[in-house]
Amino acid sequence: MLAHYREPSCARSIVELAITAVPLAILWAVMWAALDAGYWVGLLLAVPAAGFLVRLFMIQHDCGHGAFFGRRRANDWVGRAIGVLTLTPYDFWRHSHALHHANSGNLDRRGFGDVDTLTVREFLASSRWRQLLYRLYRHPIVMFGIGPTYLFVLQHRLPAGLMRSGWHSWLCTMATNLAIAALAATMIWLVGLRPFLLVQSPITLIAGSVGVWLFYV
């Protein structure tokens, strides 16, 4: 029953990519055009736009597993392109995510692609200061509000956790940063700095919170 779904369909993958990226672009343009009508319109549209951005991240995730297209090169280059929109360096993320899968549930190899988690014994053995920091870290406002913004906007600008793993992690991360800067500069040149921030910021923040919540679950 599942054999039909075992191999990726290139045509279906292209369609799924199109029906995700095109609506996101349309919603972005409508949000920009509606700024004069009231910012509340843009905030409402930011919710479905963020949903499409999260779906792009899901496609990037499947590319990282080599499952979206039949050819690895197609997966990698589509994943890299999407990584510019999701603020996630694809090659670095793919490596750290593979480490996460390889060590999921192994308490001796935590820290890659997961939510930091202490056992009850570790928590009770920690100092009160560390317990407080852990509670703050796990608080919903930090976990799904401040945390996602820090992760996608700041932490992903460096190959955090793999900074000594060689030049490849740095190369893919810096290349993504340059592409993000070029895209942002182009959009600012087209629409202006303030409209760009008013449109892109809520989309990024909402999508980041939803994405972190999905990984948390």
N, C-alpha and C positions, 0 to 999 in steps of 0.2 A: 504493500500500500504506500510505503514511503519512498520507493525506488524512484518514482517520477520526480521527487523533489530533492534527490541526492546531489544532482549536478546543477550548477547555476546556468540560467538562461541569459545570454547576453542581451537579447531583445528586451526581456522583462526587466533586467537590471537597468538598461538605459531608460525605459519608461518610468521606473520607480524613481530614478535620479531626476528625470525631467519634471515629474509631478510633485517633486519636493522642492527643487531649486527654483523653478519658475514661479510658483505661488509665493515663495519667500521674497523674490525680487519684486513681484507685483505689490505685495503688501508693504514692502519697504518704500516703494514709490508712492503708494497711496498715503502712507503715513507722512511722508515728506510734503505731499501736495495738500494735506489736510491740516498742516500746522497753523495756517491762518484762521481756520475754522474753530480752533480750540484744541488745546493739548490733550484734553480728555479723549478725543477721538483717536489720537495716536496711541494713547495708553491702552485703549480697548483693543486696537488692532495689534498691539505688541504681543498680546497673549497668543493668538494663532500664529503670528510670525515666529515667536519663540518656539512654538510647537514644531514648525517646519525646520527650524534650526536644530532642534533636538533630533529630529528624524534624520537630518544630514549627518549628525554625529553617529547615529545608529548605523548609517550606511558606511561611514568611516570605520566604525567598529568592525563591521562585517568584512570590509576590505582588509583590515588588519589581520583577520583570521583567514584571509584568502578565499572567502566564501561568496563574495558578491559577483565577481567575474571569474571566468574559467582560467584566465591567464594572470600570473602573478604580477607582471608588469602593469597590466591594466588596473588591478587592485591597488598597487602601490601609488601610481600617479593620480588616480582618482582620489585616493585617501589623502595624498599630499595637498591636492587642490582644495579639498573640503577642509583640511586642517587650517588653512588660511582663514576660512570663515568661522570655524569653531575655536580659533585661537589655540589650537593644539598641534604641536609638532608631531607629524604622523609617525615618522620612523622611530623617534624616541619613545612615543607613546606605545607603539606596537611592541617594542622590546620590553618596556616596563609592564605592559598588560600581559605579555606572555609569561613573564616572571610571576605575575599575580596568579595566573592560571596554574602554573607549575607548582606553586607553593600554597595554594588556597587551603586553609584549614591547618597549616603547619605553623604552630605557635613559635617555633624556633626560627622561622624565616618570614617574619611579618615586615610590612613597610613599603611594599611596592603595589601601587594600584588599588589599595584598599583603605578602609577607614580605620585609623588607629584604634585598637581595642585592647584593653587590659583584662586579664582574668580577675575574678574576685580576690584571689589570693594576692596577685600583684597589686591590686588597688589598695587592699588593706595594709600591705607592707610598705606602701609609698608614704612619703611625708605629707603633711596636711597641705603644704603648698602645691605639691604635685597633684594631690587629689582635687584641689580647687581648680587647677589648670585643666585637669581632665574633665571635670564637670562643665567648665566653661566651654571647652572644645566640643563636648557632646551636646551642648545646649542648642535647641532648634534655631535660635537667632544666629548663632555662630556657624552651626553645621550647614544650614540651608540659606543663610543670608550673607554673612561676612566671608565665610569660608570659600564658597564658589567664586566670588569676585576675586579673592586673593589667588585662588588656584589658577583660574583661566587668564586673568589679566596680568598677574605678576609671576607666580611660580613657574608657569609654562614658558616664560621667557628665557629660562636657563634649564639645562638638563639636570634638574634636581634629583639627587639620589644616584645619578650615574655620571657625575662630573669628572670622575677619574677613570671612566671606562674607555677613553680614547677619543680620537678626533671625530668619529662618525656622529656621536651624540651631539657634539657641539656644532658640527656642520649642518645637520638637519634642523637643529633648533634655530640657529642663526639665519639659515635660509628662510625658514618659516617667518621669523621676525621681520626680515627684509621684505618679504612678500606682503605681510600684514601692513607694514609701514607704507609700502607703495600703493596698496589698495586704499588704505585710509586717506593718504595724501590725495589720491585721485578723486575720491568721493568728496573730500573737503573742498577741493578745487572746483568741483561741479556744483555742489549745493551750499557750501559754506560750513565753517566750523560749528557754529551753534546748531543749525538744523541737523548736521551729521550726528552730533552728540545727543540731541533730543530724540532722534529716531533710533540710533544704534544702541544707546545705553540701556534702555529698558528691555530691548530684545535680548541683549547679551546677559543681563542680570537675571531675567526670568528663565532663560534657557539654561544658564549655569546652575541655578537653584534646582530646576527640574532634573537636570542631568546628574547632579550629585545625589539627589534624593533617590533616583533609580539605582545608582551604584550602592547607596546605603542600604536599600531594600535587598 
